Amino acid sequence: MSIKNRMSGNEALGEAIRQINPDVMPAFPITPSTEIPQFVSNMIANGQVDTEFIPVESEHSAMSAAMGSEAAGARTITATSSCGLALMWEVLYVAASSRLPIVMCCVNRGLTGPLNINAEHSDSMGARDSGWLQIYAENNQEAYDNMLMAHRIAEHPDVRLPLMICQDGFITSHAVENILLEEDGPIREFVGKYEPEHYLLNEKETMAMGPYANSPYCMEAKRAQVQGMMNAKQVILDVAKEYAKISGREYGLFEEYKMNDAKYVLVAIGSACGTIKDAVDELRKEGIKAGMIKVRVFRPFPADELAKALSKASVVAVMDRAESYSGQGGPLGAETMAAMYRNKCTAEAINVVYGLSGRDVTVKDIKKLYLQLISIEANGAKGREYQYLGLRG
Amino acid sequence: MENTFNFKEIQGRDDRLAPGHRMCAGCGGGIAVRNVLKALHPGDKAVVGNATGCLEVSTFTYPYTAYEDSYIHNAFENAGATLSGVETAYNVLKRQGKITDNYKFITFGGDGGTYDIGLQSLSGAMERGHDMVYVCYDNGAYMNTGTQRSSATPMYADTTTTPAGKVSAGKPQYRKDLAAIMAAHNIPYVGQTTFIGNMKDLYVKAEKAIYTEGPAFLNIMAPCPRGWRYEAPELMNICKAAVDTCYWPLFEVVEGKWILNYQPKNKQPIEEFLKTQGRFKHLFKPENEHYIAEFQAELDRRWEDLLNKCNA
């Protein structure tokens, strides 16, 4: 039985963590994720969880301690944002290649230059090739639900990879919205206990982790790691089905909004999808066949599934809340278009960079963009293939 | 805690660093690890940590490991933080009743991973009070990458980033005193040692470090035949010269109290240490004698400072 409440995205993650009751949490404060380790520290201080908090002196040490703890056999989480994630960079790769199912609450914020604390996906998008699974939330409800499913996915024997639960800084992490929470009993049964097959503190066998591996072995290890990523797609869907039995809320790799007959489609990630849905609703009233795809799982990337969903569209705008400085678009754009090309999608596609450093995105902005897609259908995309939304003139 | 040293019994213990690893002949790193691990009481288990370096790439080359205990290597600069995570996990799993055995936590890093790139991670782990030992095997340069200077490199050493040349006498700075920095963390135990005689000093300090509750730091001078340029059999003579010249004093800091473990009857001039190694060869040219005098003056100042701290 779901319980109605209202809270921010960070509070929702705090509640999920209380229910999961992880063994260890090393973390270092950074806006806008700071509240999460604070909530956990409070829960520890009040005896609500059995978690050990490690107040490390940096994010590099947070990820390093997380690796040590998870390798030792303890279920381990951490939380960070922006520059904190960047400082973890080196160890993200080590954790993933060591097949350690650490779960991170990533509250998305732009990377510095200039210093800015607001929502952007450049932090986790920069880490997209580190071997971590990435699941993004549109709102507090999804952040909560994703967190509760995280360990089941990451720890699955077919996967064994670390996972980032991403939500937009401030817009989701700090704004208070309605939410449905689940009861402790069924959630604890669903999440289950962490029973790793091999770990450092196994009294029955020793284990060595983190070898120097030369070329005869390294390539096979990396290929095996990719297999875990590929396998994750099915595991994510299976876990979502099981979670739906408790919550009534089921999730796919992405969400299709009014896509049945959609000709003009926006593909996006995160909180902006709520705004886009409103724009789609208004356009539909005007008789415009607008639709939207919200990418929820970015790693593994649902390439074929996404291309199939876009196969009947006329014009697609892929929305990036991150620059990649390639000079031709952002990361979601590059991956979506590659998927469309490989699957012989005939739709015209453009890449739109929006909402950097927390720049507001309105229903009006989005509606204008849909109208542009109609014009592209008639006149072609030339000169508009890669553009910025809401840039001051 | 008793510290009885029975050479025969200790050397008769099973090795926890198995033979067959790929460290160089005459390398101090392997000797340090093997002897520190000998100080684990039989029956106690351990998780051994390791910063990236010669030791790591030579003892855990996939698919072989030289460690009889569980072992974790993460990266270059985070051995302290990594083992702090392992130790925390142990406390949790023990509390949950998932573990009943007694585990000890010992991590090894070279001076690069400890004095320099890993100093922050080490400082954090020590300050947080984890029950673990950080052992620095100090060979005074980045040996794994080819003898670049570190902050542990002695003054005037010829390294590949401080080469002695026509207008350079080698590294311009004296070495960082890491043991003192660790002592300033007010942790329960800090020890500095090297390979002397039958390894009693090293054994006693390793045992104290491992079996003192809370964080402990052990600094072991571990010569490197490639970087220091000596013939392998000279290793023990070099260590003796380091101690007799007071270049590498043997001391410990127990609960904040500084204790000098060895005071040479006749303190030898620093030349006795410098002349044993090719990295100081340039100092013995007649025109460079003043550099040796400067080295001696700085060493004397630091030795006096240590005597004062130890009330010796």
Interface residues (C-beta under 8 A of the other chain):
Chain A: D23 V24 P26 D50 E52 I54 P55 V56 E57 S58 H60 S61 A62 S64 A65 A66 M67 G68 S69 E70 A71 A72 G73 A74 T76 E90 V91 V94 L200 L201 N202 E203 T206 M207 A208 M209 G210 P211 Y212 A213 N214 Y217
Chain B: K45 V47 G49 N50 E56 V57 F60 T61 Y62 P63 T65 Y67 E68 D69 S70 Y71 I72 H73 N74 A75 E77 N78 G80 A81 T82 L83 S84 G85 V86 E87 T88 A89 Y90 N91 V92 L93 R95 Q96 K98 I99 T100 D101 Y103 Q120 S121 S123 G124 A125 E127 R128
